[in-house]
Amino acid sequence: MNQLPHVIIRSMSDKANGEAPDSFEAFTQVFSITSVAIVAAMLKDWADDSV
């Protein structure tokens, strides 16, 4: 899109009811850390390719 690199990270728990293994709050804490790691690795790779 407009020659601008982009990515969409979407995550949802498997179940949004009482049978879900983790609470929503616990899930968002874990996934926020994972998301940061993914984006940081992508930015590093992108910067390495730019040099």
Gaussian input, Z-matrix of N, CA and C with variables (Angstrom, degrees):
# hf/3-21g

backbone

0 1
 N
 C     1     B1
 C     2     B2     1     A1
 N     3     B3     2     A2     1     D1
 C     4     B4     3     A3     2     D2
 C     5     B5     4     A4     3     D3
 N     6     B6     5     A5     4     D4
 C     7     B7     6     A6     5     D5
 C     8     B8     7     A7     6     D6
 N     9     B9     8     A8     7     D7
 C    10    B10     9     A9     8     D8
 C    11    B11    10    A10     9     D9
 N    12    B12    11    A11    10    D10
 C    13    B13    12    A12    11    D11
 C    14    B14    13    A13    12    D12
 N    15    B15    14    A14    13    D13
 C    16    B16    15    A15    14    D14
 C    17    B17    16    A16    15    D15
 N    18    B18    17    A17    16    D16
 C    19    B19    18    A18    17    D17
 C    20    B20    19    A19    18    D18
 N    21    B21    20    A20    19    D19
 C    22    B22    21    A21    20    D20
 C    23    B23    22    A22    21    D21
 N    24    B24    23    A23    22    D22
 C    25    B25    24    A24    23    D23
 C    26    B26    25    A25    24    D24
 N    27    B27    26    A26    25    D25
 C    28    B28    27    A27    26    D26
 C    29    B29    28    A28    27    D27
 N    30    B30    29    A29    28    D28
 C    31    B31    30    A30    29    D29
 C    32    B32    31    A31    30    D30
 N    33    B33    32    A32    31    D31
 C    34    B34    33    A33    32    D32
 C    35    B35    34    A34    33    D33
 N    36    B36    35    A35    34    D34
 C    37    B37    36    A36    35    D35
 C    38    B38    37    A37    36    D36
 N    39    B39    38    A38    37    D37
 C    40    B40    39    A39    38    D38
 C    41    B41    40    A40    39    D39
 N    42    B42    41    A41    40    D40
 C    43    B43    42    A42    41    D41
 C    44    B44    43    A43    42    D42
 N    45    B45    44    A44    43    D43
 C    46    B46    45    A45    44    D44
 C    47    B47    46    A46    45    D45
 N    48    B48    47    A47    46    D46
 C    49    B49    48    A48    47    D47
 C    50    B50    49    A49    48    D48
 N    51    B51    50    A50    49    D49
 C    52    B52    51    A51    50    D50
 C    53    B53    52    A52    51    D51
 N    54    B54    53    A53    52    D52
 C    55    B55    54    A54    53    D53
 C    56    B56    55    A55    54    D54
 N    57    B57    56    A56    55    D55
 C    58    B58    57    A57    56    D56
 C    59    B59    58    A58    57    D57
 N    60    B60    59    A59    58    D58
 C    61    B61    60    A60    59    D59
 C    62    B62    61    A61    60    D60
 N    63    B63    62    A62    61    D61
 C    64    B64    63    A63    62    D62
 C    65    B65    64    A64    63    D63
 N    66    B66    65    A65    64    D64
 C    67    B67    66    A66    65    D65
 C    68    B68    67    A67    66    D66
 N    69    B69    68    A68    67    D67
 C    70    B70    69    A69    68    D68
 C    71    B71    70    A70    69    D69
 N    72    B72    71    A71    70    D70
 C    73    B73    72    A72    71    D71
 C    74    B74    73    A73    72    D72
 N    75    B75    74    A74    73    D73
 C    76    B76    75    A75    74    D74
 C    77    B77    76    A76    75    D75
 N    78    B78    77    A77    76    D76
 C    79    B79    78    A78    77    D77
 C    80    B80    79    A79    78    D78
 N    81    B81    80    A80    79    D79
 C    82    B82    81    A81    80    D80
 C    83    B83    82    A82    81    D81
 N    84    B84    83    A83    82    D82
 C    85    B85    84    A84    83    D83
 C    86    B86    85    A85    84    D84
 N    87    B87    86    A86    85    D85
 C    88    B88    87    A87    86    D86
 C    89    B89    88    A88    87    D87
 N    90    B90    89    A89    88    D88
 C    91    B91    90    A90    89    D89
 C    92    B92    91    A91    90    D90
 N    93    B93    92    A92    91    D91
 C    94    B94    93    A93    92    D92
 C    95    B95    94    A94    93    D93
 N    96    B96    95    A95    94    D94
 C    97    B97    96    A96    95    D95
 C    98    B98    97    A97    96    D96
 N    99    B99    98    A98    97    D97
 C   100   B100    99    A99    98    D98
 C   101   B101   100   A100    99    D99
 N   102   B102   101   A101   100   D100
 C   103   B103   102   A102   101   D101
 C   104   B104   103   A103   102   D102
 N   105   B105   104   A104   103   D103
 C   106   B106   105   A105   104   D104
 C   107   B107   106   A106   105   D105
 N   108   B108   107   A107   106   D106
 C   109   B109   108   A108   107   D107
 C   110   B110   109   A109   108   D108
 N   111   B111   110   A110   109   D109
 C   112   B112   111   A111   110   D110
 C   113   B113   112   A112   111   D111
 N   114   B114   113   A113   112   D112
 C   115   B115   114   A114   113   D113
 C   116   B116   115   A115   114   D114
 N   117   B117   116   A116   115   D115
 C   118   B118   117   A117   116   D116
 C   119   B119   118   A118   117   D117
 N   120   B120   119   A119   118   D118
 C   121   B121   120   A120   119   D119
 C   122   B122   121   A121   120   D120
 N   123   B123   122   A122   121   D121
 C   124   B124   123   A123   122   D122
 C   125   B125   124   A124   123   D123
 N   126   B126   125   A125   124   D124
 C   127   B127   126   A126   125   D125
 C   128   B128   127   A127   126   D126
 N   129   B129   128   A128   127   D127
 C   130   B130   129   A129   128   D128
 C   131   B131   130   A130   129   D129
 N   132   B132   131   A131   130   D130
 C   133   B133   132   A132   131   D131
 C   134   B134   133   A133   132   D132
 N   135   B135   134   A134   133   D133
 C   136   B136   135   A135   134   D134
 C   137   B137   136   A136   135   D135
 N   138   B138   137   A137   136   D136
 C   139   B139   138   A138   137   D137
 C   140   B140   139   A139   138   D138
 N   141   B141   140   A140   139   D139
 C   142   B142   141   A141   140   D140
 C   143   B143   142   A142   141   D141
 N   144   B144   143   A143   142   D142
 C   145   B145   144   A144   143   D143
 C   146   B146   145   A145   144   D144
 N   147   B147   146   A146   145   D145
 C   148   B148   147   A147   146   D146
 C   149   B149   148   A148   147   D147
 N   150   B150   149   A149   148   D148
 C   151   B151   150   A150   149   D149
 C   152   B152   151   A151   150   D150

   B1=1.4433
   B2=1.5175
   B3=1.2983
   B4=1.4611
   B5=1.5237
   B6=1.3276
   B7=1.4652
   B8=1.5272
   B9=1.2982
   B10=1.4522
   B11=1.5247
   B12=1.3489
   B13=1.4688
   B14=1.5291
   B15=1.3064
   B16=1.4543
   B17=1.5192
   B18=1.2977
   B19=1.4576
   B20=1.5221
   B21=1.3107
   B22=1.4610
   B23=1.5290
   B24=1.3115
   B25=1.4558
   B26=1.5261
   B27=1.3109
   B28=1.4632
   B29=1.5204
   B30=1.2816
   B31=1.4579
   B32=1.5150
   B33=1.2993
   B34=1.4596
   B35=1.5216
   B36=1.3132
   B37=1.4610
   B38=1.5265
   B39=1.3272
   B40=1.4640
   B41=1.5213
   B42=1.3221
   B43=1.4632
   B44=1.5173
   B45=1.2787
   B46=1.4605
   B47=1.5239
   B48=1.3173
   B49=1.4628
   B50=1.5211
   B51=1.2957
   B52=1.4520
   B53=1.5208
   B54=1.3488
   B55=1.4621
   B56=1.5338
   B57=1.3042
   B58=1.4668
   B59=1.5258
   B60=1.3534
   B61=1.4608
   B62=1.5315
   B63=1.3056
   B64=1.4612
   B65=1.5115
   B66=1.3115
   B67=1.4578
   B68=1.5300
   B69=1.2988
   B70=1.4578
   B71=1.5205
   B72=1.3170
   B73=1.4625
   B74=1.5268
   B75=1.3277
   B76=1.4715
   B77=1.5236
   B78=1.3210
   B79=1.4607
   B80=1.5259
   B81=1.3271
   B82=1.4698
   B83=1.5169
   B84=1.3209
   B85=1.4613
   B86=1.5253
   B87=1.3206
   B88=1.4658
   B89=1.5227
   B90=1.3192
   B91=1.4549
   B92=1.5205
   B93=1.3144
   B94=1.4686
   B95=1.5228
   B96=1.3272
   B97=1.4657
   B98=1.5308
   B99=1.3122
   B100=1.4665
   B101=1.5234
   B102=1.3262
   B103=1.4653
   B104=1.5211
   B105=1.3298
   B106=1.4643
   B107=1.5207
   B108=1.3293
   B109=1.4689
   B110=1.5216
   B111=1.3216
   B112=1.4630
   B113=1.5276
   B114=1.3256
   B115=1.4701
   B116=1.5276
   B117=1.3255
   B118=1.4694
   B119=1.5295
   B120=1.3128
   B121=1.4662
   B122=1.5271
   B123=1.3285
   B124=1.4715
   B125=1.5246
   B126=1.3368
   B127=1.4602
   B128=1.5221
   B129=1.3302
   B130=1.4630
   B131=1.5200
   B132=1.3385
   B133=1.4641
   B134=1.5262
   B135=1.3219
   B136=1.4569
   B137=1.5330
   B138=1.3347
   B139=1.4725
   B140=1.5195
   B141=1.3347
   B142=1.4575
   B143=1.5317
   B144=1.3250
   B145=1.4691
   B146=1.5224
   B147=1.3336
   B148=1.4582
   B149=1.5167
   B150=1.3376
   B151=1.4645
   B152=1.5028
   A1=108.49
   A2=118.47
   A3=124.17
   A4=111.85
   A5=116.53
   A6=123.51
   A7=112.35
   A8=116.49
   A9=122.66
   A10=108.08
   A11=116.85
   A12=117.87
   A13=110.19
   A14=115.64
   A15=119.55
   A16=109.72
   A17=115.08
   A18=121.54
   A19=107.89
   A20=114.16
   A21=120.09
   A22=106.68
   A23=116.16
   A24=120.78
   A25=106.33
   A26=115.23
   A27=119.89
   A28=107.66
   A29=116.37
   A30=119.64
   A31=110.05
   A32=113.77
   A33=120.00
   A34=107.59
   A35=116.44
   A36=118.97
   A37=108.64
   A38=115.68
   A39=120.20
   A40=112.21
   A41=115.13
   A42=118.94
   A43=109.08
   A44=115.59
   A45=120.23
   A46=110.46
   A47=114.64
   A48=118.21
   A49=109.95
   A50=118.02
   A51=122.39
   A52=114.26
   A53=118.18
   A54=121.48
   A55=112.73
   A56=117.48
   A57=120.65
   A58=109.18
   A59=117.16
   A60=119.44
   A61=113.90
   A62=118.95
   A63=123.15
   A64=110.20
   A65=115.79
   A66=119.37
   A67=108.71
   A68=116.31
   A69=120.90
   A70=110.56
   A71=116.96
   A72=120.74
   A73=111.18
   A74=117.16
   A75=120.94
   A76=109.90
   A77=116.64
   A78=121.31
   A79=110.87
   A80=117.72
   A81=119.38
   A82=111.60
   A83=118.22
   A84=120.40
   A85=110.58
   A86=116.76
   A87=120.70
   A88=110.10
   A89=117.07
   A90=118.68
   A91=112.39
   A92=118.86
   A93=119.11
   A94=110.42
   A95=117.36
   A96=120.78
   A97=109.87
   A98=116.82
   A99=121.23
   A100=111.01
   A101=117.31
   A102=121.32
   A103=111.91
   A104=116.29
   A105=120.35
   A106=110.16
   A107=117.20
   A108=120.99
   A109=111.23
   A110=117.29
   A111=121.10
   A112=110.78
   A113=116.74
   A114=120.70
   A115=110.67
   A116=118.10
   A117=120.90
   A118=110.53
   A119=117.74
   A120=121.00
   A121=111.42
   A122=116.54
   A123=119.69
   A124=111.00
   A125=117.21
   A126=120.46
   A127=111.24
   A128=117.31
   A129=120.97
   A130=110.11
   A131=115.81
   A132=120.25
   A133=110.84
   A134=116.98
   A135=122.47
   A136=109.98
   A137=116.77
   A138=120.46
   A139=110.06
   A140=118.80
   A141=122.04
   A142=111.61
   A143=116.61
   A144=121.21
   A145=111.84
   A146=117.67
   A147=121.62
   A148=113.05
   A149=116.57
   A150=120.92
   A151=110.56
   D1=116.17
   D2=-178.81
   D3=52.68
   D4=28.02
   D5=-179.60
   D6=54.24
   D7=32.04
   D8=177.92
   D9=-110.93
   D10=117.82
   D11=179.43
   D12=-59.70
   D13=141.00
   D14=178.80
   D15=-152.08
   D16=159.55
   D17=176.96
   D18=-146.83
   D19=148.90
   D20=176.03
   D21=-120.25
   D22=125.27
   D23=176.82
   D24=-110.53
   D25=118.27
   D26=-179.06
   D27=-124.94
   D28=132.81
   D29=179.79
   D30=-143.36
   D31=137.95
   D32=175.61
   D33=-142.99
   D34=149.80
   D35=175.12
   D36=-70.44
   D37=158.43
   D38=-178.25
   D39=-64.18
   D40=-37.12
   D41=-176.74
   D42=-129.29
   D43=136.12
   D44=179.64
   D45=-109.30
   D46=35.32
   D47=179.71
   D48=-129.85
   D49=-166.62
   D50=-177.78
   D51=-66.55
   D52=-12.98
   D53=-179.85
   D54=-87.99
   D55=-2.83
   D56=-179.80
   D57=-63.86
   D58=138.34
   D59=-176.08
   D60=-69.62
   D61=-26.14
   D62=-178.86
   D63=-126.64
   D64=157.97
   D65=174.42
   D66=-75.78
   D67=159.81
   D68=178.22
   D69=-59.62
   D70=-40.46
   D71=-179.17
   D72=-63.22
   D73=-44.02
   D74=178.62
   D75=-64.07
   D76=-42.15
   D77=-179.85
   D78=-61.61
   D79=-45.47
   D80=-178.23
   D81=-66.62
   D82=-33.68
   D83=177.62
   D84=-65.01
   D85=-46.87
   D86=-179.56
   D87=-65.25
   D88=-46.55
   D89=-175.75
   D90=-70.51
   D91=-29.71
   D92=177.70
   D93=-63.98
   D94=-38.24
   D95=177.39
   D96=-66.02
   D97=-43.62
   D98=178.62
   D99=-63.37
   D100=-41.64
   D101=179.65
   D102=-62.12
   D103=-42.62
   D104=178.48
   D105=-61.37
   D106=-42.45
   D107=179.64
   D108=-63.27
   D109=-41.53
   D110=179.20
   D111=-63.54
   D112=-49.11
   D113=-178.41
   D114=-65.31
   D115=-40.53
   D116=179.06
   D117=-62.29
   D118=-43.10
   D119=178.01
   D120=-64.24
   D121=-40.01
   D122=178.33
   D123=-64.97
   D124=-43.22
   D125=179.52
   D126=-64.62
   D127=-39.45
   D128=177.80
   D129=-62.83
   D130=-46.06
   D131=179.21
   D132=-61.86
   D133=-41.48
   D134=179.50
   D135=-64.56
   D136=-42.59
   D137=178.89
   D138=-66.04
   D139=-41.06
   D140=178.56
   D141=-61.81
   D142=-36.98
   D143=178.54
   D144=-71.79
   D145=-24.19
   D146=-177.51
   D147=-79.12
   D148=-18.86
   D149=-175.09
   D150=-82.33

